[in-house]
Amino acid sequence: MLLIVMVASFAACASAANAPAVDLIATTTPSAKDSSRSGCQTSDDVPVPGAALSYGDQRQDDAMVSVNWRSDNCAANFHPSVTVPLPGTALEVPLGASPELTFSAEPDSVSGYAWRPDFSLAEELLDGKVEAPMDDLRRSTRADLAFGPFASQPLDLASLPAGDYAIEVSASWDDGSSGFAFRVEILTP
């Protein structure tokens, strides 16, 4: 069990450095406080704050793609493998406008970037999402985005030209961190 947790922790750290992706692999262990229960069997069981991106009446909030969390009941790592899950439909934002990034709890830190996947290579999933390959070379030409440690903040996309983007965000709290992936299409007026 210890070897599995170490491998999962290493994989979660490696994926956090490269940003989130899909095909979550769950590894859970009981915490030192309560070794009789594992408490976290799926990502839905982990008390991680959520994130949403909205503009006007559009909203994307089913965006969590990775978790590295430790609570009183368990320690959990849910991490990606080789693709980034994105909504099938992009949040449409006019050039120069800023969508609102909102967390359900104020994070200690937030970082992230935007990149333009080749959506012709993306595979459609049953839940309406698409999987963009992590090894897409376009991902290495990403644009870093500026964030503050706030529960709600405008996402400044002014430096990005029109196009369809993946927005990958990583946030941390006292008990751990999580990665989120959104899809935004910047439209020319």
ROFITI-753737 format. One record per residue: residue number from 1; x, y, z of N, C-alpha, C, O in turn. Coordinates in Angstrom, 2 decimals. Layout:
[atom NUM, [X, Y, Z], [X, Y, Z], [X, Y, Z], [X, Y, Z]]
...
END
This chain:
[atom 1, [0.83, -1.20, 0.00], [0.00, 0.00, 0.00], [0.87, 1.25, 0.00], [0.55, 2.21, -0.71]]
[atom 2, [1.93, 1.27, 0.76], [2.80, 2.43, 0.85], [3.43, 2.73, -0.51], [3.53, 3.90, -0.89]]
[atom 3, [3.84, 1.70, -1.24], [4.43, 1.89, -2.57], [3.42, 2.53, -3.51], [3.77, 3.42, -4.28]]
[atom 4, [2.17, 2.08, -3.47], [1.13, 2.64, -4.33], [0.94, 4.11, -4.02], [0.84, 4.92, -4.93]]
[atom 5, [0.88, 4.47, -2.73], [0.69, 5.86, -2.35], [1.87, 6.71, -2.79], [1.67, 7.83, -3.26]]
[atom 6, [3.10, 6.19, -2.66], [4.27, 6.95, -3.08], [4.25, 7.17, -4.59], [4.56, 8.26, -5.06]]
[atom 7, [3.90, 6.15, -5.34], [3.83, 6.29, -6.79], [2.73, 7.28, -7.16], [2.94, 8.13, -8.02]]
[atom 8, [1.56, 7.18, -6.52], [0.47, 8.09, -6.81], [0.84, 9.52, -6.44], [0.53, 10.45, -7.18]]
[atom 9, [1.52, 9.71, -5.30], [1.94, 11.05, -4.90], [2.93, 11.61, -5.89], [2.84, 12.79, -6.25]]
[atom 10, [3.88, 10.80, -6.34], [4.86, 11.26, -7.33], [4.15, 11.62, -8.63], [4.46, 12.65, -9.24]]
[atom 11, [3.21, 10.79, -9.04], [2.48, 11.07, -10.28], [1.66, 12.34, -10.14], [1.57, 13.13, -11.08]]
[atom 12, [1.05, 12.55, -8.97], [0.26, 13.76, -8.77], [1.15, 14.99, -8.81], [0.76, 16.00, -9.40]]
[atom 13, [2.33, 14.92, -8.21], [3.24, 16.05, -8.25], [3.72, 16.30, -9.67], [3.81, 17.44, -10.11]]
[atom 14, [4.03, 15.25, -10.39], [4.49, 15.40, -11.76], [3.40, 15.99, -12.63], [3.67, 16.84, -13.48]]
[atom 15, [2.15, 15.54, -12.43], [1.08, 16.08, -13.25], [0.76, 17.50, -12.86], [0.36, 18.29, -13.71]]
[atom 16, [0.91, 17.86, -11.59], [0.66, 19.24, -11.18], [1.64, 20.18, -11.85], [1.28, 21.30, -12.21]]
[atom 17, [2.87, 19.73, -12.03], [3.85, 20.56, -12.71], [3.50, 20.74, -14.17], [3.85, 21.75, -14.78]]
[atom 18, [2.82, 19.76, -14.75], [2.44, 19.82, -16.16], [0.98, 20.18, -16.36], [0.50, 20.24, -17.49]]
[atom 19, [0.27, 20.44, -15.28], [-1.15, 20.80, -15.26], [-2.03, 19.57, -15.37], [-1.56, 18.48, -15.70]]
[atom 20, [-3.32, 19.74, -15.09], [-4.24, 18.63, -15.01], [-4.55, 17.95, -16.35], [-4.35, 18.53, -17.42]]
[atom 21, [-5.03, 16.72, -16.24], [-5.47, 15.96, -17.41], [-6.61, 15.04, -17.00], [-7.13, 15.16, -15.90]]
[atom 22, [-7.00, 14.11, -17.89], [-8.17, 13.27, -17.61], [-7.79, 11.86, -17.19], [-6.63, 11.60, -16.86]]
[atom 23, [-8.76, 10.96, -17.18], [-8.61, 9.58, -16.75], [-8.03, 9.53, -15.34], [-6.92, 9.04, -15.12]]
[atom 24, [-8.81, 10.04, -14.38], [-8.35, 10.11, -13.01], [-8.11, 8.73, -12.44], [-8.93, 7.82, -12.62]]
[atom 25, [-6.99, 8.58, -11.77], [-6.64, 7.32, -11.12], [-6.72, 7.58, -9.62], [-5.98, 8.41, -9.10]]
[atom 26, [-7.59, 6.88, -8.93], [-7.81, 7.13, -7.51], [-6.92, 6.27, -6.65], [-6.82, 5.06, -6.84]]
[atom 27, [-6.27, 6.90, -5.69], [-5.50, 6.18, -4.68], [-5.84, 6.84, -3.35], [-5.62, 8.03, -3.18]]
[atom 28, [-6.39, 6.08, -2.41], [-6.75, 6.64, -1.12], [-6.11, 5.83, -0.01], [-5.90, 4.63, -0.13]]
[atom 29, [-5.82, 6.52, 1.07], [-5.31, 5.86, 2.27], [-5.90, 6.54, 3.48], [-6.19, 7.74, 3.43]]
[atom 30, [-6.09, 5.83, 4.58], [-6.57, 6.47, 5.79], [-5.51, 7.42, 6.32], [-4.31, 7.19, 6.16]]
[atom 31, [-5.95, 8.50, 6.96], [-5.01, 9.43, 7.57], [-4.56, 8.88, 8.92], [-5.14, 7.93, 9.44]]
[atom 32, [-3.53, 9.49, 9.47], [-3.01, 9.05, 10.77], [-4.05, 9.24, 11.86], [-4.06, 8.48, 12.84]]
[atom 33, [-4.93, 10.24, 11.73], [-5.94, 10.49, 12.75], [-6.99, 9.40, 12.84], [-7.50, 9.12, 13.93]]
[atom 34, [-7.32, 8.76, 11.72], [-8.37, 7.77, 11.72], [-8.03, 6.66, 10.74], [-8.49, 6.66, 9.60]]
[atom 35, [-7.22, 5.72, 11.18], [-6.77, 4.66, 10.29], [-7.82, 3.57, 10.10], [-7.57, 2.61, 9.36]]
[atom 36, [-8.97, 3.68, 10.75], [-9.99, 2.65, 10.60], [-10.91, 2.90, 9.40], [-11.63, 1.99, 8.98]]
[atom 37, [-10.90, 4.11, 8.83], [-11.76, 4.41, 7.70], [-10.94, 5.07, 6.60], [-10.03, 5.84, 6.88]]
[atom 38, [-11.26, 4.77, 5.35], [-10.58, 5.48, 4.28], [-11.36, 6.73, 3.90], [-10.75, 7.70, 3.46]]
[atom 39, [-12.70, 6.73, 4.04], [-13.49, 7.94, 3.87], [-13.58, 8.49, 2.46], [-14.63, 9.01, 2.09]]
[atom 40, [-12.53, 8.41, 1.66], [-12.52, 8.99, 0.32], [-12.30, 7.90, -0.71], [-11.16, 7.49, -0.95]]
[atom 41, [-13.37, 7.44, -1.31], [-13.26, 6.38, -2.32], [-13.24, 6.94, -3.74], [-12.65, 6.35, -4.64]]
[atom 42, [-13.90, 8.08, -3.93], [-13.93, 8.72, -5.25], [-13.65, 10.21, -5.06], [-13.63, 10.70, -3.93]]
[atom 43, [-13.45, 10.92, -6.16], [-13.20, 12.36, -6.05], [-14.41, 13.09, -5.47], [-14.25, 14.16, -4.88]]
[atom 44, [-15.63, 12.54, -5.62], [-16.83, 13.16, -5.05], [-16.82, 13.12, -3.52], [-17.49, 13.94, -2.89]]
[atom 45, [-16.07, 12.19, -2.91], [-16.01, 12.05, -1.46], [-15.01, 13.01, -0.81], [-15.04, 13.18, 0.40]]
[atom 46, [-14.15, 13.62, -1.59], [-13.10, 14.48, -1.06], [-13.67, 15.89, -0.89], [-14.23, 16.44, -1.85]]
[atom 47, [-13.53, 16.51, 0.31], [-14.11, 17.82, 0.55], [-13.30, 18.98, -0.04], [-12.97, 19.93, 0.65]]
[atom 48, [-12.99, 18.88, -1.33], [-12.19, 19.89, -2.01], [-13.10, 21.01, -2.50], [-14.17, 20.74, -3.04]]
[atom 49, [-12.69, 22.27, -2.31], [-13.49, 23.37, -2.86], [-13.61, 23.26, -4.38], [-12.69, 22.78, -5.05]]
[atom 50, [-14.71, 23.70, -4.90], [-14.94, 23.68, -6.34], [-14.55, 25.00, -6.97], [-14.24, 25.97, -6.28]]
[atom 51, [-14.56, 25.03, -8.30], [-14.27, 26.24, -9.05], [-15.24, 26.35, -10.21], [-15.70, 25.35, -10.75]]
[atom 52, [-15.53, 27.58, -10.60], [-16.41, 27.83, -11.74], [-15.87, 29.01, -12.52], [-15.25, 29.91, -11.97]]
[atom 53, [-16.13, 29.00, -13.82], [-15.78, 30.11, -14.69], [-17.08, 30.55, -15.34], [-17.80, 29.73, -15.90]]
[atom 54, [-17.38, 31.85, -15.28], [-18.64, 32.33, -15.84], [-18.45, 33.64, -16.59], [-17.54, 34.42, -16.33]]
[atom 55, [-19.35, 33.84, -17.54], [-19.41, 35.10, -18.28], [-20.87, 35.30, -18.69], [-21.43, 34.46, -19.39]]
[atom 56, [-21.47, 36.40, -18.24], [-22.89, 36.63, -18.50], [-23.71, 35.50, -17.93], [-23.57, 35.18, -16.74]]
[atom 57, [-24.56, 34.87, -18.74], [-25.38, 33.76, -18.25], [-24.76, 32.39, -18.54], [-25.42, 31.37, -18.36]]
[atom 58, [-23.50, 32.37, -18.99], [-22.78, 31.11, -19.26], [-21.96, 30.73, -18.02], [-21.43, 31.59, -17.32]]
[atom 59, [-21.86, 29.43, -17.77], [-21.10, 28.97, -16.60], [-20.55, 27.57, -16.85], [-21.23, 26.71, -17.40]]
[atom 60, [-19.30, 27.36, -16.45], [-18.67, 26.03, -16.43], [-18.26, 25.76, -14.99], [-17.47, 26.52, -14.42]]
[atom 61, [-18.78, 24.68, -14.40], [-18.42, 24.41, -13.00], [-18.09, 22.96, -12.70], [-17.76, 22.65, -11.56]]
[atom 62, [-18.18, 22.08, -13.65], [-17.77, 20.69, -13.46], [-16.35, 20.56, -14.01], [-16.12, 19.87, -15.00]]
[atom 63, [-15.40, 21.23, -13.35], [-14.09, 21.44, -13.95], [-12.93, 20.75, -13.23], [-11.80, 20.81, -13.71]]
[atom 64, [-13.17, 20.09, -12.08], [-12.08, 19.49, -11.33], [-11.48, 18.32, -12.09], [-12.20, 17.43, -12.54]]
[atom 65, [-10.14, 18.32, -12.23], [-9.47, 17.24, -12.95], [-8.36, 16.57, -12.15], [-7.87, 15.51, -12.55]]
[atom 66, [-7.96, 17.16, -11.03], [-6.96, 16.49, -10.19], [-7.13, 16.94, -8.75], [-7.60, 18.05, -8.48]]
[atom 67, [-6.73, 16.06, -7.81], [-6.85, 16.36, -6.38], [-5.66, 15.76, -5.65], [-5.28, 14.62, -5.90]]
[atom 68, [-5.08, 16.52, -4.75], [-4.09, 16.04, -3.80], [-4.53, 16.60, -2.46], [-4.28, 17.77, -2.16]]
[atom 69, [-5.19, 15.77, -1.63], [-5.91, 16.28, -0.45], [-5.68, 15.41, 0.76], [-5.55, 14.19, 0.64]]
[atom 70, [-5.65, 16.02, 1.93], [-5.54, 15.30, 3.20], [-6.53, 15.94, 4.16], [-6.44, 17.14, 4.45]]
[atom 71, [-7.47, 15.13, 4.65], [-8.45, 15.62, 5.61], [-8.39, 14.75, 6.86], [-7.56, 13.84, 6.95]]
[atom 72, [-9.28, 15.01, 7.81], [-9.31, 14.22, 9.04], [-9.63, 12.75, 8.76], [-9.20, 11.88, 9.52]]
[atom 73, [-10.38, 12.46, 7.69], [-10.82, 11.10, 7.41], [-9.95, 10.34, 6.43], [-9.98, 9.11, 6.42]]
[atom 74, [-9.17, 11.02, 5.59], [-8.41, 10.30, 4.58], [-7.39, 11.19, 3.90], [-7.38, 12.42, 4.05]]
[atom 75, [-6.55, 10.54, 3.16], [-5.65, 11.24, 2.24], [-5.98, 10.71, 0.86], [-6.16, 9.50, 0.68]]
[atom 76, [-6.07, 11.59, -0.12], [-6.48, 11.14, -1.46], [-5.70, 11.85, -2.54], [-5.43, 13.05, -2.46]]
[atom 77, [-5.34, 11.08, -3.56], [-4.74, 11.62, -4.77], [-5.55, 11.10, -5.94], [-5.62, 9.90, -6.17]]
[atom 78, [-6.17, 12.00, -6.67], [-6.87, 11.68, -7.90], [-6.13, 12.48, -8.95], [-6.15, 13.71, -8.92]]
[atom 79, [-5.49, 11.81, -9.86], [-4.63, 12.53, -10.79], [-4.86, 12.09, -12.22], [-5.41, 11.01, -12.47]]
[atom 80, [-4.44, 12.91, -13.15], [-4.68, 12.66, -14.57], [-3.72, 11.65, -15.17], [-2.75, 11.24, -14.54]]
[atom 81, [-4.01, 11.27, -16.39], [-3.08, 10.40, -17.09], [-2.56, 11.09, -18.34], [-1.48, 11.68, -18.28]]
[atom 82, [-3.26, 11.06, -19.45], [-2.66, 11.55, -20.69], [-3.50, 12.57, -21.45], [-3.08, 13.04, -22.51]]
[atom 83, [-4.67, 12.93, -20.95], [-5.49, 13.92, -21.64], [-6.08, 14.93, -20.67], [-6.15, 14.68, -19.47]]
[atom 84, [-6.50, 16.06, -21.19], [-7.14, 17.11, -20.41], [-8.63, 17.12, -20.76], [-8.98, 17.35, -21.91]]
[atom 85, [-9.51, 16.87, -19.77], [-10.95, 16.90, -20.07], [-11.44, 18.35, -20.09], [-11.20, 19.11, -19.16]]
[atom 86, [-12.12, 18.71, -21.15], [-12.64, 20.07, -21.30], [-14.12, 19.99, -21.66], [-14.57, 19.01, -22.24]]
[atom 87, [-14.88, 21.04, -21.31], [-16.29, 21.05, -21.73], [-16.39, 20.96, -23.25], [-15.54, 21.50, -23.96]]
[atom 88, [-17.41, 20.29, -23.74], [-17.61, 20.17, -25.18], [-17.95, 21.50, -25.82], [-17.66, 21.73, -27.00]]
[atom 89, [-18.57, 22.38, -25.05], [-18.94, 23.71, -25.53], [-18.14, 24.75, -24.78], [-18.05, 24.72, -23.55]]
[atom 90, [-17.56, 25.68, -25.52], [-16.74, 26.73, -24.91], [-17.60, 27.85, -24.35], [-18.70, 28.13, -24.84]]
[atom 91, [-17.08, 28.49, -23.30], [-17.64, 29.71, -22.77], [-17.28, 30.80, -23.77], [-16.09, 31.02, -24.02]]
[atom 92, [-18.24, 31.49, -24.36], [-17.96, 32.49, -25.37], [-17.75, 33.85, -24.72], [-18.61, 34.36, -24.01]]
[atom 93, [-16.56, 34.42, -24.97], [-16.16, 35.68, -24.34], [-15.67, 36.63, -25.43], [-14.80, 36.26, -26.22]]
[atom 94, [-16.21, 37.85, -25.51], [-15.73, 38.80, -26.51], [-14.27, 39.19, -26.24], [-13.83, 39.23, -25.09]]
[atom 95, [-13.52, 39.47, -27.29], [-12.14, 39.91, -27.20], [-12.07, 41.10, -26.24], [-12.82, 42.07, -26.40]]
[atom 96, [-11.18, 41.05, -25.27], [-11.00, 42.13, -24.30], [-11.85, 41.99, -23.05], [-11.62, 42.72, -22.08]]
[atom 97, [-12.83, 41.09, -23.03], [-13.68, 40.89, -21.85], [-13.02, 39.90, -20.90], [-12.14, 39.13, -21.29]]
[atom 98, [-13.46, 39.92, -19.64], [-12.89, 39.04, -18.61], [-13.97, 38.19, -17.97], [-14.86, 38.73, -17.31]]
[atom 99, [-13.92, 36.86, -18.14], [-14.85, 36.00, -17.39], [-14.48, 36.02, -15.91], [-13.39, 36.47, -15.54]]
[atom 100, [-15.37, 35.55, -15.07], [-15.16, 35.54, -13.61], [-14.80, 34.14, -13.14], [-15.54, 33.18, -13.41]]
[atom 101, [-13.67, 34.01, -12.44], [-13.24, 32.75, -11.84], [-13.65, 32.78, -10.38], [-13.28, 33.70, -9.64]]
[atom 102, [-14.41, 31.77, -9.95], [-14.92, 31.73, -8.58], [-14.62, 30.38, -7.94], [-14.86, 29.33, -8.54]]
[atom 103, [-14.08, 30.42, -6.71], [-13.85, 29.21, -5.92], [-14.87, 29.19, -4.79], [-15.28, 30.24, -4.31]]
[atom 104, [-15.28, 27.99, -4.36], [-16.25, 27.89, -3.27], [-15.61, 28.19, -1.91], [-16.32, 28.38, -0.93]]
[atom 105, [-14.28, 28.24, -1.84], [-13.55, 28.66, -0.64], [-12.29, 29.39, -1.10], [-11.66, 29.00, -2.08]]
[atom 106, [-11.94, 30.44, -0.39], [-10.78, 31.24, -0.78], [-9.50, 30.41, -0.74], [-9.17, 29.83, 0.30]]
[atom 107, [-8.78, 30.33, -1.85], [-7.54, 29.55, -1.91], [-6.36, 30.30, -1.31], [-6.39, 31.53, -1.18]]
[atom 108, [-5.31, 29.56, -0.93], [-4.07, 30.18, -0.47], [-3.24, 30.66, -1.65], [-2.55, 31.67, -1.55]]
[atom 109, [-3.31, 29.94, -2.77], [-2.59, 30.34, -3.98], [-3.31, 29.82, -5.21], [-4.03, 28.82, -5.15]]
[atom 110, [-3.11, 30.51, -6.32], [-3.72, 30.12, -7.59], [-2.71, 30.39, -8.69], [-2.05, 31.44, -8.69]]
[atom 111, [-2.58, 29.46, -9.63], [-1.74, 29.68, -10.80], [-2.44, 29.03, -11.99], [-3.33, 28.20, -11.81]]
[atom 112, [-2.03, 29.40, -13.18], [-2.64, 28.79, -14.34], [-2.17, 29.39, -15.64], [-1.39, 30.34, -15.67]]
[atom 113, [-2.67, 28.81, -16.73], [-2.27, 29.24, -18.05], [-3.35, 28.89, -19.07], [-4.26, 28.11, -18.79]]
[atom 114, [-3.21, 29.48, -20.25], [-4.10, 29.20, -21.37], [-3.28, 28.63, -22.51], [-2.12, 29.00, -22.70]]
[atom 115, [-3.88, 27.73, -23.28], [-3.23, 27.20, -24.48], [-4.31, 26.82, -25.48], [-5.48, 26.67, -25.11]]
[atom 116, [-3.92, 26.68, -26.75], [-4.89, 26.41, -27.82], [-4.75, 24.97, -28.31], [-3.92, 24.69, -29.18]]
[atom 117, [-5.55, 24.05, -27.76], [-5.50, 22.66, -28.22], [-5.93, 22.55, -29.69], [-6.66, 23.40, -30.20]]
[atom 118, [-5.48, 21.50, -30.33], [-5.96, 21.16, -31.66], [-7.24, 20.35, -31.44], [-7.18, 19.13, -31.25]]
[atom 119, [-8.38, 21.01, -31.47], [-9.64, 20.33, -31.16], [-10.02, 19.29, -32.21], [-10.92, 18.48, -31.97]]
[atom 120, [-9.35, 19.29, -33.37], [-9.61, 18.23, -34.34], [-9.04, 16.90, -33.85], [-9.45, 15.84, -34.33]]
[atom 121, [-8.11, 16.94, -32.88], [-7.55, 15.73, -32.29], [-8.26, 15.31, -31.01], [-8.01, 14.22, -30.48]]
[atom 122, [-9.16, 16.17, -30.51], [-9.86, 15.89, -29.25], [-10.91, 14.80, -29.47], [-11.56, 14.73, -30.51]]
[atom 123, [-11.06, 13.97, -28.45], [-12.02, 12.87, -28.50], [-13.23, 13.23, -27.64], [-13.07, 13.68, -26.51]]
[atom 124, [-14.43, 13.03, -28.16], [-15.65, 13.35, -27.43], [-15.96, 12.25, -26.43], [-15.85, 11.06, -26.75]]
[atom 125, [-16.34, 12.63, -25.22], [-16.72, 11.70, -24.16], [-18.23, 11.63, -24.03], [-18.93, 12.50, -24.56]]
[atom 126, [-18.74, 10.62, -23.34], [-20.18, 10.44, -23.18], [-20.83, 11.56, -22.37], [-22.01, 11.85, -22.58]]
[atom 127, [-20.09, 12.19, -21.45], [-20.68, 13.21, -20.60], [-20.66, 14.61, -21.22], [-20.86, 15.60, -20.53]]
[atom 128, [-20.41, 14.68, -22.53], [-20.42, 15.97, -23.22], [-19.09, 16.70, -23.20], [-18.97, 17.78, -23.77]]
[atom 129, [-18.10, 16.12, -22.57], [-16.77, 16.73, -22.54], [-15.94, 16.20, -23.70], [-16.30, 15.23, -24.36]]
[atom 130, [-14.81, 16.87, -23.94], [-13.85, 16.39, -24.92], [-12.50, 16.24, -24.22], [-12.21, 16.94, -23.26]]
[atom 131, [-11.69, 15.31, -24.72], [-10.36, 15.08, -24.16], [-9.32, 15.62, -25.13], [-9.21, 15.15, -26.26]]
[atom 132, [-8.55, 16.60, -24.68], [-7.46, 17.14, -25.48], [-6.18, 16.43, -25.06], [-5.89, 16.37, -23.86]]
[atom 133, [-5.40, 15.90, -25.99], [-4.16, 15.18, -25.62], [-3.16, 16.09, -24.89], [-2.90, 17.21, -25.33]]
[atom 134, [-2.62, 15.60, -23.77], [-1.63, 16.38, -23.02], [-0.33, 16.54, -23.79], [0.40, 17.51, -23.58]]
[atom 135, [-0.02, 15.60, -24.68], [1.24, 15.68, -25.39], [1.15, 16.56, -26.65], [2.07, 16.58, -27.46]]
[atom 136, [0.04, 17.28, -26.81], [-0.12, 18.23, -27.91], [0.99, 19.29, -27.78], [1.08, 19.95, -26.74]]
[atom 137, [1.81, 19.44, -28.79], [2.93, 20.39, -28.71], [2.47, 21.82, -28.49], [3.24, 22.64, -28.00]]
[atom 138, [1.24, 22.13, -28.83], [0.71, 23.48, -28.60], [0.68, 23.81, -27.11], [0.74, 24.98, -26.73]]
[atom 139, [0.60, 22.79, -26.27], [0.55, 23.01, -24.82], [1.84, 23.63, -24.30], [1.82, 24.31, -23.28]]
[atom 140, [2.94, 23.41, -24.99], [4.22, 23.99, -24.56], [4.32, 25.47, -24.90], [5.21, 26.15, -24.41]]
[atom 141, [3.42, 25.98, -25.73], [3.41, 27.40, -26.08], [2.29, 28.10, -25.33], [1.57, 28.93, -25.90]]
[atom 142, [2.14, 27.78, -24.09], [1.06, 28.31, -23.27], [1.32, 29.75, -22.85], [2.46, 30.22, -22.86]]
[atom 143, [0.26, 30.45, -22.49], [0.35, 31.82, -21.98], [0.00, 31.79, -20.50], [-1.11, 31.43, -20.13]]
[atom 144, [0.96, 32.17, -19.64], [0.70, 32.22, -18.20], [-0.33, 33.31, -17.90], [-0.31, 34.38, -18.52]]
[atom 145, [-1.21, 33.04, -16.96], [-2.24, 33.99, -16.56], [-1.97, 34.46, -15.14], [-1.42, 33.72, -14.33]]
[atom 146, [-2.35, 35.70, -14.85], [-2.14, 36.28, -13.52], [-3.36, 36.03, -12.64], [-4.50, 36.26, -13.05]]
[atom 147, [-3.11, 35.56, -11.43], [-4.17, 35.29, -10.46], [-3.77, 35.84, -9.10], [-2.59, 36.05, -8.81]]
[atom 148, [-4.78, 36.08, -8.26], [-4.56, 36.40, -6.86], [-5.22, 35.32, -6.03], [-6.03, 34.55, -6.55]]
[atom 149, [-4.90, 35.24, -4.74], [-5.52, 34.21, -3.88], [-6.89, 34.66, -3.38], [-7.09, 34.84, -2.18]]
[atom 150, [-7.83, 34.83, -4.31], [-9.16, 35.34, -3.98], [-10.23, 34.32, -4.34], [-10.05, 33.53, -5.27]]
[atom 151, [-11.33, 34.34, -3.60], [-12.43, 33.42, -3.89], [-13.12, 33.76, -5.20], [-13.70, 32.89, -5.84]]
[atom 152, [-13.06, 35.03, -5.61], [-13.66, 35.45, -6.87], [-12.78, 36.51, -7.50], [-12.34, 37.45, -6.83]]
[atom 153, [-12.52, 36.36, -8.81], [-11.67, 37.33, -9.50], [-11.90, 37.28, -11.00], [-12.23, 36.23, -11.55]]
[atom 154, [-11.73, 38.45, -11.66], [-11.83, 38.43, -13.12], [-10.61, 37.73, -13.71], [-9.50, 37.87, -13.20]]
[atom 155, [-10.82, 36.98, -14.77], [-9.74, 36.29, -15.44], [-9.32, 37.15, -16.63], [-10.05, 37.26, -17.61]]
[atom 156, [-8.14, 37.76, -16.53], [-7.67, 38.68, -17.56], [-7.14, 37.90, -18.76], [-6.07, 37.28, -18.69]]
[atom 157, [-7.90, 37.94, -19.85], [-7.51, 37.25, -21.08], [-7.15, 38.25, -22.19], [-7.06, 37.88, -23.36]]
[atom 158, [-6.93, 39.52, -21.81], [-6.70, 40.59, -22.79], [-5.50, 40.34, -23.69], [-5.48, 40.82, -24.83]]
[atom 159, [-4.50, 39.61, -23.22], [-3.30, 39.37, -24.03], [-3.49, 38.27, -25.07], [-2.61, 38.04, -25.90]]
[atom 160, [-4.63, 37.57, -25.03], [-4.86, 36.45, -25.93], [-5.62, 36.88, -27.18], [-6.61, 37.61, -27.08]]
[atom 161, [-5.18, 36.44, -28.35], [-5.94, 36.72, -29.57], [-7.19, 35.83, -29.62], [-7.33, 34.90, -28.83]]
[atom 162, [-8.08, 36.13, -30.55], [-9.30, 35.33, -30.72], [-8.94, 33.86, -30.96], [-7.93, 33.56, -31.60]]
[atom 163, [-9.76, 32.95, -30.44], [-9.52, 31.53, -30.63], [-10.15, 30.72, -29.52], [-10.72, 31.27, -28.58]]
[atom 164, [-10.05, 29.39, -29.64], [-10.61, 28.43, -28.69], [-9.49, 27.96, -27.77], [-8.50, 27.41, -28.25]]
[atom 165, [-9.62, 28.16, -26.45], [-8.55, 27.91, -25.49], [-8.95, 26.91, -24.42], [-10.12, 26.78, -24.06]]
[atom 166, [-7.95, 26.20, -23.92], [-8.05, 25.45, -22.67], [-7.45, 26.35, -21.61], [-6.36, 26.90, -21.80]]
[atom 167, [-8.14, 26.52, -20.50], [-7.65, 27.29, -19.36], [-7.43, 26.29, -18.24], [-8.39, 25.70, -17.75]]
[atom 168, [-6.18, 26.10, -17.84], [-5.87, 25.16, -16.75], [-5.45, 25.96, -15.52], [-4.58, 26.83, -15.60]]
[atom 169, [-6.08, 25.66, -14.39], [-5.89, 26.41, -13.15], [-5.55, 25.43, -12.03], [-6.18, 24.38, -11.92]]
[atom 170, [-4.57, 25.79, -11.21], [-4.22, 25.00, -10.04], [-4.38, 25.89, -8.81], [-3.89, 27.02, -8.79]]
[atom 171, [-5.07, 25.39, -7.79], [-5.30, 26.16, -6.56], [-4.94, 25.30, -5.36], [-5.07, 24.08, -5.38]]
[atom 172, [-4.47, 25.96, -4.30], [-4.12, 25.22, -3.08], [-4.79, 25.83, -1.86], [-5.04, 27.04, -1.79]]
[atom 173, [-5.08, 24.96, -0.89], [-5.67, 25.32, 0.39], [-4.84, 24.63, 1.47], [-3.93, 23.88, 1.15]]
[atom 174, [-5.14, 24.88, 2.74], [-4.38, 24.27, 3.85], [-4.33, 22.74, 3.74], [-3.31, 22.14, 4.07]]
[atom 175, [-5.42, 22.11, 3.30], [-5.50, 20.65, 3.27], [-5.05, 20.01, 1.96], [-5.04, 18.79, 1.84]]
[atom 176, [-4.70, 20.83, 0.96], [-4.25, 20.24, -0.29], [-4.45, 21.14, -1.48], [-4.59, 22.36, -1.35]]
[atom 177, [-4.47, 20.52, -2.65], [-4.59, 21.30, -3.89], [-5.47, 20.56, -4.89], [-5.76, 19.37, -4.75]]
[atom 178, [-5.89, 21.31, -5.90], [-6.71, 20.73, -6.95], [-6.45, 21.46, -8.25], [-6.10, 22.64, -8.26]]
[atom 179, [-6.63, 20.74, -9.36], [-6.50, 21.33, -10.68], [-7.86, 21.38, -11.36], [-8.69, 20.49, -11.16]]
[atom 180, [-8.08, 22.40, -12.16], [-9.34, 22.61, -12.86], [-9.05, 22.93, -14.32], [-8.01, 23.51, -14.63]]
[atom 181, [-9.96, 22.54, -15.22], [-9.79, 22.83, -16.65], [-11.08, 23.40, -17.21], [-12.16, 22.84, -17.02]]
[atom 182, [-10.96, 24.52, -17.89], [-12.09, 25.20, -18.51], [-11.83, 25.37, -20.00], [-10.70, 25.20, -20.46]]
[atom 183, [-12.87, 25.69, -20.74], [-12.73, 25.96, -22.18], [-13.37, 27.29, -22.50], [-14.53, 27.53, -22.16]]
[atom 184, [-12.61, 28.17, -23.15], [-13.08, 29.51, -23.48], [-12.82, 29.79, -24.95], [-11.74, 29.50, -25.47]]
[atom 185, [-13.81, 30.33, -25.62], [-13.59, 30.81, -26.99], [-13.65, 32.33, -26.96], [-14.67, 32.92, -26.61]]
[atom 186, [-12.54, 32.95, -27.33], [-12.48, 34.41, -27.41], [-12.93, 34.81, -28.80], [-12.36, 34.37, -29.80]]
[atom 187, [-13.96, 35.64, -28.87], [-14.59, 36.02, -30.11], [-14.19, 37.44, -30.53], [-14.06, 38.32, -29.69]]
[atom 188, [-13.98, 37.64, -31.83], [-13.72, 38.99, -32.32], [-15.06, 39.71, -32.45], [-16.07, 39.10, -32.76]]
[atom 189, [-15.05, 41.03, -32.20], [-16.32, 41.78, -32.24], [-16.89, 41.87, -33.64], [-17.95, 42.46, -33.84]]
END
